[in-house]
């Protein structure tokens, strides 16, 4: 009976490895999408600020300058939470 369980685990193992690769790829793609979304939203808010107050490129530049550190800080905490083992 134990031999049957061993072969069953060997058959499942390639799927488990593939599942881990797919899961990791989707996790990191999600991080990229989060970064892009944050930058686009902040850039859009900067453009709206420029339209309202007629401050041509300053609002967009401010949006970009705020977007990257905010997105990287949030991604850092998300990835850190993922990789740090709880004791």
C-alpha positions in Angstrom: 0.0 0.0 0.0 2.9 2.4 0.8 4.4 1.8 -2.7 1.1 2.9 -4.3 1.2 6.2 -2.3 4.8 6.8 -3.4 4.0 6.5 -7.1 1.0 8.7 -6.6 3.2 11.4 -5.1 5.7 11.1 -7.9 2.9 11.6 -10.4 1.7 14.7 -8.6 5.1 16.3 -8.1 5.5 17.7 -11.6 2.2 19.5 -11.2 3.1 20.9 -7.9 6.3 22.3 -9.3 4.5 23.8 -12.2 1.9 25.2 -9.9 4.6 26.9 -7.9 6.1 28.5 -11.0 2.8 29.7 -12.2 1.9 31.1 -8.8 5.2 32.9 -8.5 4.9 34.3 -12.0 1.4 35.6 -11.3 2.5 37.1 -8.0 5.3 39.1 -9.7 3.1 40.1 -12.6 0.7 41.5 -10.0 3.5 43.6 -8.6 4.2 45.0 -12.0 0.6 45.8 -12.6 0.4 47.5 -9.2 3.4 49.6 -10.0 2.0 50.7 -13.4 -1.4 51.4 -12.0 0.0 53.6 -9.2 2.1 55.6 -11.6 -0.8 56.1 -14.1 -3.2 57.2 -11.4 -0.7 59.7 -9.9 0.1 60.9 -13.4 -3.6 61.4 -14.2 -4.1 63.3 -10.9 -1.2 65.5 -11.8 -2.7 66.2 -15.2 -6.0 67.1 -13.6 -4.2 69.4 -11.2 -2.5 71.1 -14.2 -5.8 71.6 -15.9 -7.5 73.1 -12.8 -4.6 75.5 -11.8 -2.9 76.0 -15.2 0.5 74.9 -14.0 1.6 73.1 -17.1 4.2 70.4 -16.4 4.5 70.8 -12.6 1.5 68.7 -11.6 2.6 65.8 -13.8 6.1 65.9 -12.6 4.9 66.0 -9.0 2.6 63.1 -9.7 5.5 61.0 -11.1 7.8 62.0 -8.2 5.2 60.9 -5.7 4.1 57.8 -7.5 7.4 55.9 -7.8 8.4 56.1 -4.1 4.8 55.4 -2.9 4.5 52.3 -5.2 8.0 51.0 -4.3 7.4 51.5 -0.6 4.1 49.6 -0.8 5.6 46.8 -3.0 8.5 46.5 -0.5 6.2 45.9 2.4 4.1 43.4 0.3 7.1 41.4 -0.8 8.7 41.6 2.7 5.5 40.2 4.3 5.6 37.4 1.7 9.3 36.4 2.2 9.6 36.9 6.0 8.9 33.7 7.9 6.6 34.0 10.9 7.9 32.4 14.0 
